[in-house]
């Protein structure tokens, strides 16, 4: 998507297309929720070169340390939220519940 290989040396290219990173730079304090598959890196073939999961954990921690409402939800599903019946609906519910609260 960024035109750069998903490796650590290209992290800035990947961050440039991330709505999470862009919104945190331009609108600090905006609530953030990340809902992702616990196999995201394997599904996208990023492992072992790059970890979207670890990056999401660090980003969530960074936002929380700045008192920004942030939540990371790791789901037992695949990247498309379709491993189990109802996965997509669960992801939507996590997201809508979070924004109703914040």
FENLINNOR-V285201 format. One record per pair of residues at least 4 apart in sequence whose C-alpha atoms are under 8 Angstrom apart, sorted by sequence separation. I is the first residue (numbers start at 1). J is the second residue. D is the distance in Angstrom with one decimal. If there is no record, write none. Layout:
BEGIN
i=I j=J d=D
i=I j=J d=D
END
This chain:
BEGIN
i=6 j=10 d=6.6
i=7 j=11 d=6.7
i=10 j=14 d=6.6
i=11 j=15 d=6.1
i=12 j=16 d=6.1
i=13 j=17 d=7.1
i=14 j=18 d=6.6
i=18 j=22 d=6.2
i=19 j=23 d=5.9
i=20 j=24 d=6.2
i=21 j=25 d=6.3
i=22 j=26 d=6.3
i=23 j=27 d=5.4
i=24 j=28 d=4.9
i=36 j=40 d=6.8
i=39 j=43 d=5.9
i=40 j=44 d=6.1
i=41 j=45 d=5.8
i=42 j=46 d=6.2
i=46 j=50 d=5.2
i=47 j=51 d=6.3
i=51 j=55 d=6.2
i=52 j=56 d=6.0
i=53 j=57 d=6.3
i=54 j=58 d=6.2
i=55 j=59 d=6.0
i=56 j=60 d=6.0
i=57 j=61 d=6.2
i=58 j=62 d=6.0
i=59 j=63 d=6.2
i=60 j=64 d=6.2
i=61 j=65 d=6.1
i=62 j=66 d=6.6
i=63 j=67 d=6.5
i=64 j=68 d=5.2
i=77 j=81 d=5.5
i=78 j=82 d=6.1
i=82 j=86 d=7.7
i=83 j=87 d=7.0
i=86 j=90 d=6.2
i=87 j=91 d=6.3
i=88 j=92 d=6.3
i=89 j=93 d=6.1
i=90 j=94 d=6.2
i=91 j=95 d=6.3
i=92 j=96 d=6.1
i=93 j=97 d=5.8
i=94 j=98 d=6.1
i=95 j=99 d=6.4
i=96 j=100 d=6.0
i=97 j=101 d=6.2
i=98 j=102 d=6.2
i=5 j=10 d=6.8
i=6 j=11 d=7.4
i=16 j=21 d=7.3
i=17 j=22 d=7.5
i=23 j=28 d=7.2
i=24 j=29 d=7.1
i=41 j=46 d=4.9
i=42 j=47 d=5.6
i=46 j=51 d=6.5
i=63 j=68 d=5.1
i=64 j=69 d=6.4
i=77 j=82 d=6.5
i=78 j=83 d=5.5
i=82 j=87 d=5.7
i=4 j=10 d=6.4
i=15 j=21 d=6.0
i=16 j=22 d=6.7
i=24 j=30 d=6.9
i=41 j=47 d=5.3
i=46 j=52 d=7.8
i=63 j=69 d=7.3
i=64 j=70 d=6.1
i=77 j=83 d=5.0
i=81 j=87 d=5.3
i=82 j=88 d=6.4
i=15 j=22 d=7.5
i=23 j=30 d=7.4
i=63 j=70 d=6.4
i=77 j=84 d=6.7
i=81 j=88 d=5.1
i=6 j=14 d=7.4
i=80 j=88 d=7.9
i=4 j=13 d=6.6
i=41 j=50 d=7.5
i=4 j=14 d=7.5
i=41 j=51 d=5.9
i=60 j=70 d=5.9
i=77 j=87 d=6.9
i=81 j=91 d=7.5
i=2 j=13 d=6.2
i=41 j=52 d=6.1
i=60 j=71 d=6.5
i=2 j=14 d=6.0
i=20 j=32 d=7.3
i=40 j=52 d=7.2
i=41 j=53 d=6.9
i=60 j=72 d=6.4
i=40 j=53 d=7.1
i=2 j=17 d=6.7
i=38 j=53 d=7.5
i=57 j=72 d=7.0
i=1 j=17 d=8.0
i=56 j=72 d=7.3
i=36 j=53 d=7.9
i=73 j=94 d=7.9
i=34 j=56 d=7.3
i=69 j=102 d=7.3
i=43 j=78 d=6.8
i=44 j=79 d=7.6
i=32 j=68 d=7.8
i=36 j=72 d=8.0
i=38 j=74 d=5.5
i=43 j=79 d=6.1
i=31 j=68 d=6.1
i=32 j=69 d=6.4
i=33 j=70 d=5.6
i=34 j=71 d=6.4
i=35 j=72 d=6.1
i=36 j=73 d=6.4
i=37 j=74 d=5.7
i=38 j=75 d=5.6
i=39 j=76 d=7.7
i=29 j=67 d=7.8
i=30 j=68 d=6.8
i=31 j=69 d=4.8
i=32 j=70 d=4.7
i=33 j=71 d=4.8
i=34 j=72 d=4.9
i=35 j=73 d=4.7
i=36 j=74 d=5.3
i=37 j=75 d=4.9
i=38 j=76 d=5.6
i=39 j=77 d=7.3
i=40 j=78 d=6.7
i=7 j=46 d=7.9
i=29 j=68 d=5.2
i=30 j=69 d=7.5
i=31 j=70 d=5.7
i=32 j=71 d=6.5
i=33 j=72 d=5.9
i=34 j=73 d=6.2
i=35 j=74 d=6.1
i=36 j=75 d=6.0
i=37 j=76 d=6.0
i=38 j=77 d=6.7
i=39 j=78 d=6.2
i=40 j=79 d=5.4
i=6 j=46 d=6.5
i=29 j=69 d=7.6
i=33 j=73 d=7.6
i=35 j=75 d=7.2
i=37 j=77 d=5.3
i=38 j=78 d=7.4
i=39 j=79 d=7.2
i=8 j=49 d=7.2
i=37 j=78 d=5.3
i=7 j=49 d=5.5
i=8 j=50 d=6.1
i=37 j=79 d=5.5
i=6 j=49 d=7.2
i=7 j=50 d=5.4
i=36 j=79 d=7.0
i=6 j=50 d=6.2
i=37 j=81 d=7.2
i=35 j=91 d=6.5
i=35 j=94 d=7.7
i=35 j=95 d=7.5
i=33 j=95 d=6.7
i=33 j=98 d=7.2
i=31 j=99 d=7.8
i=31 j=102 d=6.7
END
